[in-house]
Amino acid sequence: MNNVYLQAFKAHGSSEDGYLSAIEKNTGLPFDIKRVYTVINTKEGNVRGYHAHRELFQIFFVLKGKIEVCCEDLEGNKEKYMLDDPHIGLVCGPYIWHTLTYHDNAILMVLASEGYCEPDYIRNYEDFLKERGK
């Protein structure tokens, strides 16, 4: 899958003092950040997402707990990723149908290439499948 991959970001510090991860230009970030948001207070097994984007790039980070991310591209390829390390982000590009399943009181942080834009969303799975024929 070309538009989905794991990206490690360097952690500075130690297990005694804690770790710091800085995410900025020239540290592997594939786009300029225009929006940052978090998802908190999810119940065990809660599933969110169920959509794709036409142009948006995102990086998903789990800050606490675990999140299983299921991705599908326009060719029908499917992959699952387990996010359980806050220093590793999942880059998710355009036309990737994704769902996120939350475990262990997970907290999600997302860095996005653009601000919120409703027309960029593909919220219906059947509409996503129609994009395959184009």
TIVO-2410 file (N, C-alpha, C; in nm, 3 decimals):
# residues 134
REC num residu      c1      c2      c3 atome chaine
REC   1      M   0.084  -0.118   0.000     N      A
REC   1      M   0.000   0.000   0.000    CA      A
REC   1      M   0.089   0.124   0.000     C      A
REC   2      N   0.083   0.202  -0.105     N      A
REC   2      N   0.171   0.319  -0.118    CA      A
REC   2      N   0.135   0.434  -0.025     C      A
REC   3      N   0.008   0.455   0.001     N      A
REC   3      N  -0.035   0.570   0.077    CA      A
REC   3      N  -0.047   0.545   0.227     C      A
REC   4      V   0.003   0.430   0.276     N      A
REC   4      V  -0.001   0.399   0.419    CA      A
REC   4      V   0.132   0.337   0.459     C      A
REC   5      Y   0.193   0.393   0.562     N      A
REC   5      Y   0.318   0.334   0.613    CA      A
REC   5      Y   0.346   0.386   0.754     C      A
REC   6      L   0.422   0.307   0.829     N      A
REC   6      L   0.465   0.346   0.962    CA      A
REC   6      L   0.590   0.434   0.950     C      A
REC   7      Q   0.595   0.538   1.032     N      A
REC   7      Q   0.708   0.632   1.032    CA      A
REC   7      Q   0.755   0.650   1.176     C      A
REC   8      A   0.881   0.615   1.204     N      A
REC   8      A   0.937   0.634   1.338    CA      A
REC   8      A   0.989   0.776   1.353     C      A
REC   9      F   0.972   0.832   1.472     N      A
REC   9      F   1.025   0.963   1.507    CA      A
REC   9      F   1.116   0.945   1.628     C      A
REC  10      K   1.231   1.009   1.627     N      A
REC  10      K   1.333   0.988   1.730    CA      A
REC  10      K   1.282   1.030   1.867     C      A
REC  11      A   1.304   0.943   1.964     N      A
REC  11      A   1.272   0.972   2.103    CA      A
REC  11      A   1.399   1.013   2.176     C      A
REC  12      H   1.394   1.122   2.248     N      A
REC  12      H   1.508   1.171   2.325    CA      A
REC  12      H   1.477   1.154   2.474     C      A
REC  13      G   1.573   1.108   2.551     N      A
REC  13      G   1.554   1.095   2.695    CA      A
REC  13      G   1.587   0.956   2.742     C      A
REC  14      S   1.528   0.921   2.858     N      A
REC  14      S   1.555   0.791   2.918    CA      A
REC  14      S   1.431   0.743   2.993     C      A
REC  15      S   1.435   0.616   3.032     N      A
REC  15      S   1.322   0.560   3.107    CA      A
REC  15      S   1.313   0.623   3.247     C      A
REC  16      E   1.421   0.681   3.295     N      A
REC  16      E   1.420   0.746   3.425    CA      A
REC  16      E   1.357   0.885   3.420     C      A
REC  17      D   1.390   0.961   3.318     N      A
REC  17      D   1.345   1.101   3.309    CA      A
REC  17      D   1.228   1.122   3.214     C      A
REC  18      G   1.194   1.021   3.135     N      A
REC  18      G   1.089   1.035   3.035    CA      A
REC  18      G   1.147   1.063   2.898     C      A
REC  19      Y   1.060   1.059   2.798     N      A
REC  19      Y   1.102   1.076   2.660    CA      A
REC  19      Y   1.031   1.194   2.596     C      A
REC  20      L   1.099   1.255   2.501     N      A
REC  20      L   1.045   1.364   2.423    CA      A
REC  20      L   1.059   1.327   2.277     C      A
REC  21      S   0.951   1.341   2.198     N      A
REC  21      S   0.956   1.325   2.053    CA      A
REC  21      S   0.921   1.459   1.992     C      A
REC  22      A   1.010   1.512   1.910     N      A
REC  22      A   0.983   1.637   1.840    CA      A
REC  22      A   0.949   1.604   1.695     C      A
REC  23      I   0.842   1.663   1.648     N      A
REC  23      I   0.799   1.641   1.510    CA      A
REC  23      I   0.798   1.777   1.442     C      A
REC  24      E   0.889   1.795   1.348     N      A
REC  24      E   0.902   1.921   1.279    CA      A
REC  24      E   0.962   1.895   1.141     C      A
REC  25      K   0.971   1.999   1.060     N      A
REC  25      K   1.032   1.981   0.929    CA      A
REC  25      K   1.169   1.918   0.944     C      A
REC  26      N   1.206   1.840   0.846     N      A
REC  26      N   1.337   1.773   0.842    CA      A
REC  26      N   1.350   1.660   0.945     C      A
REC  27      T   1.237   1.612   1.000     N      A
REC  27      T   1.242   1.497   1.092    CA      A
REC  27      T   1.157   1.382   1.037     C      A
REC  28      G   1.130   1.383   0.909     N      A
REC  28      G   1.055   1.275   0.848    CA      A
REC  28      G   0.909   1.308   0.823     C      A
REC  29      L   0.867   1.428   0.856     N      A
REC  29      L   0.728   1.467   0.834    CA      A
REC  29      L   0.705   1.487   0.684     C      A
REC  30      P   0.609   1.413   0.625     N      A
REC  30      P   0.591   1.421   0.479    CA      A
REC  30      P   0.503   1.537   0.431     C      A
REC  31      F   0.459   1.625   0.521     N      A
REC  31      F   0.376   1.739   0.483    CA      A
REC  31      F   0.384   1.845   0.592     C      A
REC  32      D   0.341   1.968   0.559     N      A
REC  32      D   0.329   2.073   0.659    CA      A
REC  32      D   0.202   2.050   0.739     C      A
REC  33      I   0.208   2.069   0.868     N      A
REC  33      I   0.092   2.047   0.956    CA      A
REC  33      I   0.001   2.168   0.952     C      A
REC  34      K  -0.126   2.145   0.919     N      A
REC  34      K  -0.225   2.252   0.919    CA      A
REC  34      K  -0.332   2.232   1.027     C      A
REC  35      R  -0.339   2.110   1.084     N      A
REC  35      R  -0.440   2.080   1.185    CA      A
REC  35      R  -0.387   1.970   1.276     C      A
REC  36      V  -0.415   1.983   1.406     N      A
REC  36      V  -0.382   1.881   1.505    CA      A
REC  36      V  -0.508   1.857   1.586     C      A
REC  37      Y  -0.543   1.730   1.607     N      A
REC  37      Y  -0.657   1.701   1.694    CA      A
REC  37      Y  -0.634   1.572   1.770     C      A
REC  38      T  -0.709   1.554   1.877     N      A
REC  38      T  -0.698   1.435   1.960    CA      A
REC  38      T  -0.836   1.372   1.976     C      A
REC  39      V  -0.836   1.242   2.004     N      A
REC  39      V  -0.958   1.168   2.038    CA      A
REC  39      V  -0.931   1.104   2.174     C      A
REC  40      I  -1.014   1.136   2.273     N      A
REC  40      I  -0.995   1.087   2.409    CA      A
REC  40      I  -1.125   1.028   2.463     C      A
REC  41      N  -1.115   0.963   2.578     N      A
REC  41      N  -1.232   0.907   2.648    CA      A
REC  41      N  -1.310   0.807   2.564     C      A
REC  42      T  -1.240   0.724   2.490     N      A
REC  42      T  -1.307   0.621   2.411    CA      A
REC  42      T  -1.326   0.496   2.498     C      A
REC  43      K  -1.431   0.424   2.473     N      A
REC  43      K  -1.456   0.300   2.545    CA      A
REC  43      K  -1.376   0.186   2.481     C      A
REC  44      E  -1.347   0.082   2.559     N      A
REC  44      E  -1.277  -0.036   2.510    CA      A
REC  44      E  -1.349  -0.095   2.389     C      A
REC  45      G  -1.277  -0.114   2.280     N      A
REC  45      G  -1.334  -0.172   2.159    CA      A
REC  45      G  -1.410  -0.075   2.071     C      A
REC  46      N  -1.418   0.052   2.110     N      A
REC  46      N  -1.486   0.152   2.028    CA      A
REC  46      N  -1.418   0.163   1.892     C      A
REC  47      V  -1.498   0.171   1.786     N      A
REC  47      V  -1.443   0.183   1.650    CA      A
REC  47      V  -1.486   0.317   1.593     C      A
REC  48      R  -1.388   0.389   1.541     N      A
REC  48      R  -1.413   0.520   1.478    CA      A
REC  48      R  -1.352   0.518   1.338     C      A
REC  49      G  -1.372   0.625   1.266     N      A
REC  49      G  -1.319   0.635   1.130    CA      A
REC  49      G  -1.429   0.608   1.031     C      A
REC  50      Y  -1.425   0.492   0.966     N      A
REC  50      Y  -1.524   0.456   0.864    CA      A
REC  50      Y  -1.533   0.563   0.755     C      A
REC  51      H  -1.417   0.607   0.706     N      A
REC  51      H  -1.417   0.704   0.596    CA      A
REC  51      H  -1.279   0.707   0.530     C      A
REC  52      A  -1.272   0.779   0.419     N      A
REC  52      A  -1.147   0.806   0.348    CA      A
REC  52      A  -1.148   0.955   0.314     C      A
REC  53      H  -1.034   1.003   0.265     N      A
REC  53      H  -1.023   1.142   0.222    CA      A
REC  53      H  -0.978   1.146   0.077     C      A
REC  54      R  -1.017   1.251   0.008     N      A
REC  54      R  -0.978   1.268  -0.132    CA      A
REC  54      R  -0.838   1.327  -0.145     C      A
REC  55      E  -0.799   1.419  -0.055     N      A
REC  55      E  -0.670   1.486  -0.066    CA      A
REC  55      E  -0.589   1.486   0.062     C      A
REC  56      L  -0.651   1.470   0.175     N      A
REC  56      L  -0.585   1.487   0.305    CA      A
REC  56      L  -0.483   1.377   0.335     C      A
REC  57      F  -0.369   1.418   0.388     N      A
REC  57      F  -0.272   1.329   0.449    CA      A
REC  57      F  -0.280   1.345   0.600     C      A
REC  58      Q  -0.266   1.234   0.673     N      A
REC  58      Q  -0.270   1.238   0.819    CA      A
REC  58      Q  -0.159   1.148   0.873     C      A
REC  59      I  -0.119   1.175   0.996     N      A
REC  59      I  -0.035   1.083   1.072    CA      A
REC  59      I  -0.106   1.056   1.203     C      A
REC  60      F  -0.134   0.928   1.230     N      A
REC  60      F  -0.199   0.886   1.354    CA      A
REC  60      F  -0.091   0.847   1.455     C      A
REC  61      F  -0.102   0.899   1.577     N      A
REC  61      F  -0.014   0.862   1.688    CA      A
REC  61      F  -0.100   0.817   1.805     C      A
REC  62      V  -0.064   0.707   1.868     N      A
REC  62      V  -0.130   0.668   1.993    CA      A
REC  62      V  -0.045   0.726   2.106     C      A
REC  63      L  -0.106   0.807   2.191     N      A
REC  63      L  -0.034   0.867   2.303    CA      A
REC  63      L  -0.042   0.781   2.428     C      A
REC  64      K  -0.145   0.697   2.431     N      A
REC  64      K  -0.167   0.607   2.545    CA      A
REC  64      K  -0.250   0.490   2.494     C      A
REC  65      G  -0.225   0.370   2.546     N      A
REC  65      G  -0.304   0.253   2.509    CA      A
REC  65      G  -0.261   0.196   2.375     C      A
REC  66      K  -0.358   0.133   2.307     N      A
REC  66      K  -0.334   0.070   2.177    CA      A
REC  66      K  -0.451   0.102   2.084     C      A
REC  67      I  -0.419   0.116   1.957     N      A
REC  67      I  -0.521   0.138   1.855    CA      A
REC  67      I  -0.487   0.051   1.735     C      A
REC  68      E  -0.583  -0.032   1.695     N      A
REC  68      E  -0.567  -0.112   1.573    CA      A
REC  68      E  -0.629  -0.033   1.458     C      A
REC  69      V  -0.549  -0.009   1.354     N      A
REC  69      V  -0.596   0.066   1.238    CA      A
REC  69      V  -0.605  -0.029   1.120     C      A
REC  70      C  -0.723  -0.039   1.061     N      A
REC  70      C  -0.746  -0.121   0.942    CA      A
REC  70      C  -0.757  -0.026   0.823     C      A
REC  71      C  -0.678  -0.054   0.719     N      A
REC  71      C  -0.673   0.032   0.601    CA      A
REC  71      C  -0.702  -0.048   0.476     C      A
REC  72      E  -0.769   0.017   0.382     N      A
REC  72      E  -0.797  -0.043   0.251    CA      A
REC  72      E  -0.774   0.061   0.144     C      A
REC  73      D  -0.699   0.024   0.038     N      A
REC  73      D  -0.675   0.118  -0.071    CA      A
REC  73      D  -0.771   0.093  -0.187     C      A
REC  74      L  -0.758   0.171  -0.291     N      A
REC  74      L  -0.850   0.161  -0.405    CA      A
REC  74      L  -0.833   0.032  -0.485     C      A
REC  75      E  -0.721  -0.038  -0.469     N      A
REC  75      E  -0.703  -0.166  -0.538    CA      A
REC  75      E  -0.762  -0.281  -0.458     C      A
REC  76      G  -0.814  -0.253  -0.340     N      A
REC  76      G  -0.872  -0.358  -0.256    CA      A
REC  76      G  -0.772  -0.421  -0.160     C      A
REC  77      N  -0.648  -0.371  -0.158     N      A
REC  77      N  -0.549  -0.421  -0.063    CA      A
REC  77      N  -0.588  -0.377   0.078     C      A
REC  78      K  -0.578  -0.469   0.174     N      A
REC  78      K  -0.613  -0.439   0.312    CA      A
REC  78      K  -0.494  -0.472   0.402     C      A
REC  79      E  -0.469  -0.383   0.499     N      A
REC  79      E  -0.363  -0.407   0.597    CA      A
REC  79      E  -0.410  -0.357   0.732     C      A
REC  80      K  -0.357  -0.423   0.838     N      A
REC  80      K  -0.384  -0.381   0.975    CA      A
REC  80      K  -0.254  -0.337   1.039     C      A
REC  81      Y  -0.263  -0.233   1.120     N      A
REC  81      Y  -0.148  -0.181   1.192    CA      A
REC  81      Y  -0.187  -0.166   1.339     C      A
REC  82      M  -0.098  -0.204   1.430     N      A
REC  82      M  -0.122  -0.185   1.572    CA      A
REC  82      M  -0.035  -0.068   1.619     C      A
REC  83      L  -0.100   0.038   1.662     N      A
REC  83      L  -0.028   0.152   1.716    CA      A
REC  83      L  -0.021   0.136   1.868     C      A
REC  84      D   0.100   0.122   1.921     N      A
REC  84      D   0.116   0.107   2.066    CA      A
REC  84      D   0.243   0.175   2.114     C      A
REC  85      D   0.305   0.257   2.029     N      A
REC  85      D   0.427   0.328   2.062    CA      A
REC  85      D   0.409   0.474   2.018     C      A
REC  86      P   0.415   0.569   2.113     N      A
REC  86      P   0.391   0.709   2.075    CA      A
REC  86      P   0.498   0.770   1.988     C      A
REC  87      H   0.608   0.701   1.964     N      A
REC  87      H   0.715   0.753   1.880    CA      A
REC  87      H   0.704   0.703   1.736     C      A
REC  88      I   0.601   0.624   1.707     N      A
REC  88      I   0.579   0.573   1.572    CA      A
REC  88      I   0.441   0.616   1.525     C      A
REC  89      G   0.438   0.686   1.412     N      A
REC  89      G   0.312   0.731   1.356    CA      A
REC  89      G   0.275   0.651   1.233     C      A
REC  90      L   0.146   0.645   1.205     N      A
REC  90      L   0.098   0.580   1.084    CA      A
REC  90      L   0.056   0.690   0.986     C      A
REC  91      V   0.133   0.701   0.876     N      A
REC  91      V   0.100   0.797   0.772    CA      A
REC  91      V  -0.011   0.737   0.687     C      A
REC  92      C  -0.118   0.812   0.670     N      A
REC  92      C  -0.235   0.766   0.594    CA      A
REC  92      C  -0.270   0.874   0.492     C      A
REC  93      G  -0.253   0.840   0.365     N      A
REC  93      G  -0.275   0.936   0.258    CA      A
REC  93      G  -0.416   0.930   0.201     C      A
REC  94      P  -0.436   0.998   0.090     N      A
REC  94      P  -0.567   1.003   0.026    CA      A
REC  94      P  -0.614   0.865  -0.022     C      A
REC  95      Y  -0.744   0.851  -0.029     N      A
REC  95      Y  -0.812   0.731  -0.080    CA      A
REC  95      Y  -0.773   0.604  -0.004     C      A
REC  96      I  -0.761   0.618   0.128     N      A
REC  96      I  -0.741   0.504   0.216    CA      A
REC  96      I  -0.861   0.498   0.309     C      A
REC  97      W  -0.944   0.395   0.294     N      A
REC  97      W  -1.056   0.374   0.386    CA      A
REC  97      W  -0.997   0.323   0.517     C      A
REC  98      H  -1.031   0.388   0.628     N      A
REC  98      H  -0.969   0.348   0.754    CA      A
REC  98      H  -1.070   0.342   0.868     C      A
REC  99      T  -1.045   0.244   0.955     N      A
REC  99      T  -1.118   0.233   1.082    CA      A
REC  99      T  -1.015   0.218   1.192     C      A
REC 100      L  -1.047   0.270   1.309     N      A
REC 100      L  -0.958   0.266   1.424    CA      A
REC 100      L  -1.032   0.205   1.541     C      A
REC 101      T  -0.977   0.098   1.598     N      A
REC 101      T  -1.036   0.030   1.713    CA      A
REC 101      T  -0.950   0.061   1.836     C      A
REC 102      Y  -1.014   0.116   1.939     N      A
REC 102      Y  -0.944   0.166   2.057    CA      A
REC 102      Y  -0.940   0.062   2.169     C      A
REC 103      H  -0.821   0.050   2.234     N      A
REC 103      H  -0.801  -0.044   2.345    CA      A
REC 103      H  -0.723   0.025   2.457     C      A
REC 104      D  -0.745  -0.020   2.580     N      A
REC 104      D  -0.667   0.025   2.696    CA      A
REC 104      D  -0.672   0.176   2.716     C      A
REC 105      N  -0.793   0.234   2.709     N      A
REC 105      N  -0.810   0.379   2.730    CA      A
REC 105      N  -0.722   0.461   2.636     C      A
REC 106      A  -0.717   0.422   2.511     N      A
REC 106      A  -0.628   0.484   2.413    CA      A
REC 106      A  -0.659   0.631   2.393     C      A
REC 107      I  -0.553   0.705   2.367     N      A
REC 107      I  -0.562   0.846   2.328    CA      A
REC 107      I  -0.494   0.859   2.192     C      A
REC 108      L  -0.564   0.918   2.097     N      A
REC 108      L  -0.514   0.936   1.961    CA      A
REC 108      L  -0.482   1.083   1.937     C      A
REC 109      M  -0.368   1.109   1.874     N      A
REC 109      M  -0.336   1.243   1.825    CA      A
REC 109      M  -0.315   1.230   1.675     C      A
REC 110      V  -0.371   1.325   1.600     N      A
REC 110      V  -0.361   1.323   1.454    CA      A
REC 110      V  -0.301   1.455   1.406     C      A
REC 111      L  -0.202   1.444   1.319     N      A
REC 111      L  -0.147   1.559   1.248    CA      A
REC 111      L  -0.202   1.552   1.106     C      A
REC 112      A  -0.256   1.663   1.057     N      A
REC 112      A  -0.320   1.663   0.926    CA      A
REC 112      A  -0.261   1.770   0.836     C      A
REC 113      S  -0.261   1.741   0.706     N      A
REC 113      S  -0.202   1.831   0.607    CA      A
REC 113      S  -0.292   1.950   0.573     C      A
REC 114      E  -0.418   1.943   0.610     N      A
REC 114      E  -0.513   2.052   0.582    CA      A
REC 114      E  -0.609   2.068   0.699     C      A
REC 115      G  -0.679   2.180   0.702     N      A
REC 115      G  -0.784   2.199   0.801    CA      A
REC 115      G  -0.906   2.115   0.765     C      A
REC 116      Y  -1.005   2.116   0.853     N      A
REC 116      Y  -1.126   2.037   0.830    CA      A
REC 116      Y  -1.196   2.087   0.703     C      A
REC 117      C  -1.235   1.992   0.616     N      A
REC 117      C  -1.305   2.025   0.492    CA      A
REC 117      C  -1.401   1.910   0.459     C      A
REC 118      E  -1.526   1.928   0.488     N      A
REC 118      E  -1.626   1.821   0.471    CA      A
REC 118      E  -1.628   1.763   0.329     C      A
REC 119      P  -1.618   1.844   0.221     N      A
REC 119      P  -1.620   1.783   0.087    CA      A
REC 119      P  -1.504   1.687   0.059     C      A
REC 120      D  -1.398   1.693   0.140     N      A
REC 120      D  -1.284   1.603   0.121    CA      A
REC 120      D  -1.314   1.462   0.171     C      A
REC 121      Y  -1.417   1.446   0.253     N      A
REC 121      Y  -1.450   1.316   0.312    CA      A
REC 121      Y  -1.528   1.227   0.215     C      A
REC 122      I  -1.496   1.098   0.216     N      A
REC 122      I  -1.579   0.995   0.154    CA      A
REC 122      I  -1.632   0.913   0.271     C      A
REC 123      R  -1.756   0.935   0.309     N      A
REC 123      R  -1.811   0.874   0.431    CA      A
REC 123      R  -1.889   0.746   0.405     C      A
REC 124      N  -1.925   0.721   0.280     N      A
REC 124      N  -2.003   0.603   0.246    CA      A
REC 124      N  -1.911   0.502   0.177     C      A
REC 125      Y  -1.906   0.380   0.232     N      A
REC 125      Y  -1.815   0.278   0.178    CA      A
REC 125      Y  -1.848   0.246   0.032     C      A
REC 126      E  -1.976   0.245  -0.004     N      A
REC 126      E  -2.013   0.219  -0.144    CA      A
REC 126      E  -1.958   0.327  -0.236     C      A
REC 127      D  -1.958   0.451  -0.191     N      A
REC 127      D  -1.899   0.558  -0.271    CA      A
REC 127      D  -1.748   0.540  -0.286     C      A
REC 128      F  -1.683   0.491  -0.179     N      A
REC 128      F  -1.541   0.461  -0.185    CA      A
REC 128      F  -1.514   0.354  -0.290     C      A
REC 129      L  -1.596   0.247  -0.291     N      A
REC 129      L  -1.577   0.140  -0.388    CA      A
REC 129      L  -1.598   0.190  -0.531     C      A
REC 130      K  -1.688   0.286  -0.551     N      A
REC 130      K  -1.709   0.341  -0.686    CA      A
REC 130      K  -1.585   0.411  -0.738     C      A
REC 131      E  -1.501   0.463  -0.647     N      A
REC 131      E  -1.377   0.531  -0.689    CA      A
REC 131      E  -1.281   0.434  -0.757     C      A
REC 132      R  -1.294   0.304  -0.728     N      A
REC 132      R  -1.207   0.205  -0.790    CA      A
REC 132      R  -1.224   0.200  -0.941     C      A
REC 133      G  -1.344   0.223  -0.989     N      A
REC 133      G  -1.373   0.215  -1.131    CA      A
REC 133      G  -1.331   0.336  -1.210     C      A
REC 134      K  -1.291   0.442  -1.141     N      A
REC 134      K  -1.255   0.566  -1.211    CA      A
REC 134      K  -1.113   0.564  -1.261     C      A
***
